[in-house]
Each structure stands twice: as C-alpha cells, then as structure tokens.
Amino acid sequence: MSDQVGSVICVSIGRGRHKHMIAEHKHLAENGARLVELRLDYIRRAVTLRRLLKNRQCLVVATCRRPQDGGKWQGTEAERVMLLRSAIVEGADYVDLEEEIADEIPRYGDTKRIISMHDFDETPQNLEEIHARLASKDADIVKIACMANSPHDVTRILRLIENSEIPTVGICMGDMGMPSRILAGKFGSPFSFATFHHERTIAPGQLSFQDMTDVYRYESIDQDTEVFGVIADPVAHSMSPVIHNAGFESMDMNRVYLPFRIPKDHLNQFIDDAPGLGIRGLSVTIPHKQEVMASLTKIESGAKKIGAVNTVIFDDGEIVGYNTDLYGAMVSLAEAAGEAPDSQWLEGKRVLLLGAGGVARAIGVGVKDRGAELLVTSRTYERAIELSTKLEGEAIVWEERHSANADVLINCTPVGMHPKMNDTPFEEAGLTRGMIVFDTIYNPEQTLLIKQARKHECRTVTGVEMFVRQAELQFKLFTGEEAPLDVMRETFRRTISSANY
C-alpha cells in the first residue's frame, strides 16, 4: 500500500461485529476505496485489533469516539485510551485522537496522528484558535467537524483548510454543511468522509461512498475545479446535480455541480461568498427565483419579462441572471407540434395554463410572445387573475377549466406528482384528439394526465423533456459548450426510476 496522493474519500465503517466490519472493509477496497475509518466504538464486544487490521487492502484510520463526540463507546476512558494505543502498536495507518487525550498517547512507529475536535451545536467563531491548539498536540493532520447553522459556516471552514500550514480536514455537518464535504479537496483537505451506504450515515449530512464517487467524482476534484450548483430551500430533492455532473463527466470537464441549501435570510451573504468558493454558475429554484434578482448586476431581457431568474453566472465581477425555463418549455412544445421553437406557430391558438406559479409565469410569457390566446386558471382564483392581468390573458375559475375549449393544455400544478400518482388536474372527459397536452411534472414522467392524453390521441410533452431542455441551456451558459443532451436525459430518467423503487 502506498501513501495517498491528492484528497481521497475516507469511508467510515461502523458495525457491531468484527466479521461485518471486515466484510465491508474488503468490499470497499475491491470497489476502489483507498482509505477507511474503522469505528471501534461501534463494536459491541471486546475489540480484536489484529483481526481487523490483518490483511487490510487499503489505508486505515482507527477511531474510537465517545458519546459526547458522536460515538458509541460504552467502556471507561482508560480502556479507550488503551485501545487507541494498541491500534498504533498494531500498525494502523492513522489514529484519530481528541485534544483531551492526545498527550496521553505518544507517537509510535509510522502511525500518523489526527488530532480532532467535534461540535454538534455550531461552527465556533474562534476556529483559528481551536486549530492552533489541535496542531500543537504533535498533529500530522488536524480535523475539525462542526455543525453548520448557516451557509457562511461552509465558507469559513473551507478558508480554514486553505489557509492552514498543517494538513487539515474541515467538515461542516448537517444538510447546510454538505457542500464542505464535496469541496474539501479543492481547498487542500487530505481527505473527506463518506459512509458505506446512504441509509447508514455516521455523522449528519454525510454522503455515501457511491454518491461521492459516482455523482460528484470527489477524488478528481482539485484546486482548479470550477464549481456550479443549485440553490434552494429545501434542496435535497433536486435532480440537477445528477444530470449536470453526468454532463461534465461525459465531456471530461474539470467541473463539479452540487446542491446548496440556502435559507432566504442567508441568500445575500451566499451570493457574496460564492466567487470565493470557486462558484462560476448557479441554478436557482424555490424560494429564490425572484429574491435573487436584487443581488444581480445584469438580468437578460427574458428573465426581466418573466420577473424571475433560474440561472446565475459569475463573470469577471458581473453577476448575470437568466431564465431557461422559458427556453425549455418552448423547445419542448414546438417539438411536440413539429414546429420551429421561435416561430409564431401558436398564433391564434387557445392555451390553457393550469396553475399560476413561477413555471406558469415563464411558460405564459413564451406562449404570448408566439401569438397565443392565453387562459389562466388556478385553484386560487386571485392568483389566476394576477397572472392573466400581467400577461394580458384571461382568467377562468378552476371549476370551468374543462369547458375552455383549449388547443394546448399545460399543467403547472403539482397535482399528479409522486407519490400521489393517481391524481390528475384535468379530467379525462375534457381531453380531445389532436390537443397538445404538456405536464411540467417530471416525477413520474408518465403522469396520469399524460397517460390519459395519449389514450385520447393527444400530442404530449413530459416534464422530463422540459427539465432536460432547460438544463441544456444552463449547461451552455455554464460552460460555453453544447450540452450532451442524450446523456443528461438518460441519466435523469434512470435516476427518477431508481428513486421510486
């Protein structure tokens, strides 16, 4: 075994029995893991270190964590210190020691010392002071893991890594801190932590080894990696990281795309922090599509007209906003109709929008620009009036939607979305042969509305097509290159399918 080169994924293994820990260690090594953390505090009986370390196929960190540090150790402190000393004697590659016991466990052999601190409540203001204390304990590596209570905590921990002379593992825990786990290597961390399986997280916000490897390609991230992402609250459901990272990988780009959970009252601070994190572009979704506009230096005309931004580009001091929802919807609709996207093919056609939210606003602008007669309905009639007035259309009450005699029906409501897949926003009796039916829901792709529309020989457009098409334009704005559309579409469909089973 050779020493690691660059930042690697350290996979934490916490199992109650030796044989299960050994089996997972072997499985990980066979699947490319170069470093594992054996959580000795998880083992329910007396720990046999020789058995755990014998014939190991990759580097090992020996860790035995107390309950106050997020661990499961039930023995005495003296027994824990003895166990960690024994791990060094048995030749563990690394041993993780808290500041309080570091002086009791002297350096021995080739084992490297990780001196660590955990705070499950906050990211302290005096990070540099804490780091200096840990470093003074004969540390080869300093590790600080803290709970993120704001996105700015991620910026602070990554700057600490970048500015430290001694190798430093800095982690912000929790869902708001998750980006620190992906970006750690870009800022110089020797490794970042993952769990064996996404259902067995050992620390808050921890990702699985598979996601770190397959989705984010963690071990290929370096200081030159360009960063992109999606900002939302909540954000865990977003499919954007999967498809954009698949696009980057297929074109061998040194870029990574990740989710940022940004509460509304932290948006301005995050936009200020973004360039320092290496962020070049962002997708923007609920609840930030309108609020982010106040932080921009330029807004393209389509986004201004819609009154919402879903894409932000950082370019030489400028922060420029775009809206790709309109493009995604219009290209998808035109393809279903066999028409050119920018032609006036909708001239005189009656288009009925179900819903009056942000997506409906973008699509409404697009169909009006192409000559359509716009009808808007919503379960909240006041919202339908507001949008129809803005777009110079007509509002109709929800109960009268089936008698609108529409040529094009577009669902912009969440009705029919997973898991309520037996619901539909439009009764089957209202569908007519030749009507174009567009459902912006993408999970599932084949909604009940789409299934019934096909049964009545309507031309259909699914939410998958719109989502991929709007991501296509985002990809072009992010990279200057044409998007690998087929790769992104197939990855998206595969991810939705696997998520529902």
N, C-alpha and C positions, 0 to 999 in steps of 0.2 A: 504494500500500500504506500502510495506517495502522498505527500502533503497536498492540500487543496490548492488550486490555482484560481484566483478570482473569487467572487462571492458564490457560495453554494447554499443549497437548501439543507437545513438540519431538520430531520423528521423526528418528532417526538413520539416515543412508543411508551404507552402506559397500560400495562396488562397485569392482571393479578397473579398469573402463573408464569414460571420460568419458560416452559415449553412454548407458550403463546408469544412471549416476548422474543424468543429465539426465532420462531417461525416468521414473525413479522419482519424482524431484522433481516433474515435471509431473503424474504420476498422483496423487500425494498432494495437490497443490494443488487439482486438479479434484475431489477427494473430501473437501475440507473442511479439510485441514491448513493451519494458519496460520504454522507455524514448522518449519523443517527444519534439521538439523545435517548439513553436508557433511563427511564424514570423509576429509579429503585424504590421510591416511596410508594409506588403502586403495588408492588409485590406483597402478597398477603402473608407469606411465611418467611422464614429466615432466608436472607438473600445469599445465593451461592455465586459470587462474582466470577470465579474461574469458569463456571459453566456458561455464564452469559458472555464472557469475553473470548472464550476459546474459539478458534477457527473463524473469527469475525472477518467479514468480507469488505468492510468499509470502516472509516474512522468512527470513533465512538466518544460521545460526551457522557460521563457518569454524573447523574444528578439525583439528589435526594432532598426533596423540598418539604418544608414544614407547612402545616395548615395555614399559618398567617401569611405565607408566601405563595398560597395557591396549591399547596401539595397535600399529600395524604399520609405523611409519616405519622405512625402511632407509637413509636418507641421513644426512648429517652434521648435527650440531646447528646449525651455522652456516647450512646450507641450510634447515633447518626454520624458524629464526628469520626468514630472508629471505622464505620462503613466507608466513608469517603476516603480516609487514609488508606484503607485496604484496596479501594479502587485504583489509587495511584500505584500502590505496590504491585498490583496485578497488571499494570501497564495500560490503563485506559488512556486514550489519546488526549482527552481533555477532562478536567473535573470542574464542576460548577460549584463555587463556594460563595455564600453570602458574606457580606462585610464583617458580620459579627464573629464568624468562625475562621476567617482567613488566616489570622495569626496563629491559630491552634494547629493548622495543617501545613507543615513546611513543604517547600518544593522538594521533589524527589524524582530522579530519573528523567525521562523525556516528556512526562505528562505536562501539558500546558494548563495554566491556571486561568479560569474565567471567574472574575470577581463580579458578583451580581447584586442588583437591588430591584425589588418589585414594589409597586404602589398600585393597588387596585382601586383607589379612590380618585386620583388625579395625576396630572403631569406637573410635578413641583416647579415653582418658579426658579429655584436655585439649582438647576440641572448641572451647570458647570462646577459648582461647589461639590455636589454629590459625586460627579465624575472624578474630580481630583482626589477625593477621599478613597474611592474604589481603586483608582490607579495606583495609589500609594501602598496598596496591600500586595506588592510583588505580582502585579497582574500582567499576564500576557495579552488578555482581552478583557475589556470592561463591558458588562451587559447591564443595560437599564431598560426595564419594562414597566410602563406606566399606563394608566387609564386615560384615554383621550376624552375630554369633555368639550372640546371644540376642534374644528379642522386646523386651527392655527397650532395646536399642540403637535400635529404631524410635522409642520414646518420647523418647529423648534427642535424636535428630536432629530430630524434629518440634518439640520445645521450642526447640531452637536456632533453627530457622526462625522460630518465633513470636516469640521474644524479640529478634531481630536488627533493628537500625535500618536496615541496608542490605539491599536485596532479596537473599534467599538461596535457592539451590537446594540442598536437602539430600536425599541419597539413601542408603538402606541397601541394599547389593547382596545378592544371594543370595535363596533362597526364603523365608528367615525375614524378610528385609527388604522383601519385595514390598509390604506394606501402605503403606510410606512413599511409594511411587510414586503410589498412589491418593490418599492423604490429604495430600500435599504442598500442594495448592491450598487446602485447608481451613485450613491453618496459615500461609498467606501466601506460599508459594513462587511466583515469577513463572511458572515452567513446570516440567513433569516430562517425563522422557524415555521414548520408546517406540521400538520397532523397526518397520521397514517390514513385516515378516512374522514370524510366531511361530517359524518354522524358522530365522531368521537373526538371533538375538539378538547384540547387540554387547557387552552387559555382563550379568553374572549376575543373573537374576531379572527381566530386562526383559520387559515385555509388548508385544504388538503394538499398532499404532495402532488396528486394528479392535476388539480387545478393550477397549482404553482408552476407545474411543468408544461402541461398541455395548453392551458389557456394563456398564461402570462409569460411563458418561456423565461422564467426567472434567471436561470444561470447564463443566459445570453445578454442580460441587461448590463450595461457598463456606463461610464460617465458620459459617453456621447449619445446615449439612447434618448430619443425625443419622446416626450410624454404627451399623451392625449387622454381624454376621459369624458365621463358623463357626470353632470352634477344634478342631483335630485334629492328629495327627502319624502319618502324613503327611496332607496336606490338598489337594494339587494335583488329586486326582481328584474332589473334591466338586462336585456339581451345584447345591448350594444357592445360590451367588452368581448363577448364571444365572437361576434361577426367581424368587428374591426381587427381584432388580433389575428383572426384567421386570414384576413386580407393582408395584413402586414407580413405574416409568416409566408404566405404563398408567393409574395413578391420579394422575399428575403430582405425586408426593411428593418433597420435598427430602430424600431419604434414599439411602444407599448401603450395600451389603452386600458384604463381602469376606472372603477366606479368610485365617486366621491360623494359621501353623504354630507350634504351642506344644509343645515337648518337656515331658515330665511334670515334670521338676525345675524348670521355669520357670512352672508353672501359677499358683501363688500370687502371684508377682510380677506376672504379666499381669493377673490379676483386680484387683489393687491399682491398676495403671496404667490400666485400661480407662476409668473415668469421665473421666480427664484427656485421653483421646483422643477424647472425644465419643461413646463407645460407649454405646448405650442398651439393646442386647439382643444375645444370642449364641445360636446353635445350638451344641450340644455333642455331639461324637461320639468315636469311639475315639481315644485310650485314656482319655478324661477323664470319662465319664458318671458314674462313682462317685466318683472323686477330687475332682471339683469341689464335691461336696456339703459338704466341710469348710470351704469359703470362703463359704458362703451364710448369710444371716441368717434366711431363711424357706424352707421347702420345702412345696409343696402336697401334699395327702394322697395323691393317686395316685402321685406320684413317690416319696414315702416308702414306700408299699406295695411298689412295684416295686424300690426300692433303687437307682434310677438317675435322673439328670436329663439331659434333652437340650435344655433351653431355660433360659436365664438372663435375667432382666430386672433392670436397674438402675433403681431408682425411689426418688428422694428419700432416698438414703442406705441404703435397703434393697437387698439382693441376693437375689432370689427365684428359686427353682428349680421347674421344671415338667417333666412328661414328656408329649410329644404323640404318641409312638409308639403308646401305647395307644389314643388317640382315632383316629389314622389307620387303625389295623388294625380296630378295632371298627366304624367307619363303613363301611369298605370291605367287610368281611364281611357286615354287615347289608344293604347294598345288593344284594350278590350273592344273598342269601337272600330279598330282598323284605320285610325286617322293619325295625322301628324300632331304631336303634342301642342305645338304653338299655333295651330290653325284655328279658324273660327267654327269648328265642327259642331259646337254646341249652340250655335246661333238659333234662337227661337225655341230651343228645347226646354221643357219644364224639368227642373232639377229640384228634388225634394231632399233637404237635409234633415236627418233625424238627430237632434242634439244641437246645442248652441255653445259648446266649449271651444277650447283653443284649436283643436283639429278642424272643427266645423268652420271656424273663422278663416283658417288658411285655405281650406277647400272652397269655401264660399267666394273668396276673392278670386281664386283661379277660374271658377266656372262663370262668374260675372264678366271677367276680362275676356272670356271666349264667347260672349254673347248669349249666355243662358238666361232664362226666366227663372229666378231663384225663389224657392219656397222654403221657409224655415219653420220647423216645429220642435217643441221641447215639452217635456212633462211639466216644466215651469214656464208658463206662457210668457211671463215678463221677460225671460231670457231670450225667447224667440223673437219678441218684439224688438228688444235691444239690438240683436244681431241683424235682423232683417232691415231695421232702420239704418244701421251703419252701412250695410251693403246694398241699400236701395232694392231690397227684395220685399217679399210678402210673408207675414207671419200667419200661421194657421194653428188652431188649437189641436192638441195631441189626439183627441178623440176623432178628429176629422181627417187624419192623415191618410186613411185608406181611400178616400174619395178625391184625392188631389190630382188624379189622372197624370202621374209623373212619367216622363220618358226615362229619367235617371233617378235611382233611389240610392242615397248614400247614408249608411248608418255610422254616426259619430258618437253613439252612446256605448256604455259598457255592457248593454243587455246581450246576453249570449256568451259572455266571456267565461273561460274556465274559472271555477268549477261548475257554474250554472249553465251548462251547455244545452239544456233542453228549453231554454228561454229564447224568445225572438222579439225584436222590437217592431216587427211588421207582420201582420197575419198573412198566411199563405193565400187566402182568397183575394188579397189585393195585388198579387203578382200577375203580370200579363206577359205573354210571349213577345220576345224582342226587347223588353225592358232591360236596361243595364242596371245591375244591382252590385253595389260596391259596399263591402263591410270592412271598416277600418280595424276591426278586432283581428289580432293575429294568433291568439291562443285561446281556442284552437283555430287553425286555419280554415277548416271546413265547419263553419258555424251552422246552426240550424237554418238561419236565413239564407246562407249560400247554398246549402243542400236543397232547400225548397225552391230557390230561384232556378237552379239547374233543372230540377224536375219540371218546371214550367217553361223550359227552353229560353230562359233569360241569359244574357251575356253577363258574366260575373267577374269581379275583381276582388281579390282577397287582401286582408291586412298584411299578410306576409309580403306581397308584392310591393305595396306602398312602403312598408318599413324598409325593405331592402333597397328600394329605389331612392328613398330619402337618404339612406346611409351611403348609397353610391355617390351622391353629390357631396356629402360630408367628407368622404374619403378623398375626393378630388380637391376639395378645399384644404383638407389637412396636408396632403402630400404633393399636390400638383400632378399626380398620376391618375390615369383611368383606373377605376376600381375593378378588381376581379369578381365581377357580378355573380357568376355561376358558383364560385367558391363560397361567397358570402350567403347566397340564397340557400345552398345545400346545407351549410353549417347551421344556419338559422332553423331550417326545418328539422334537422336532426336533433338540435338542442331542445326545441319545443316538444318533439315527440318523446325524447327520453325523460324530460321533466315531468311528463304526465303519466308515467308508469312507475 
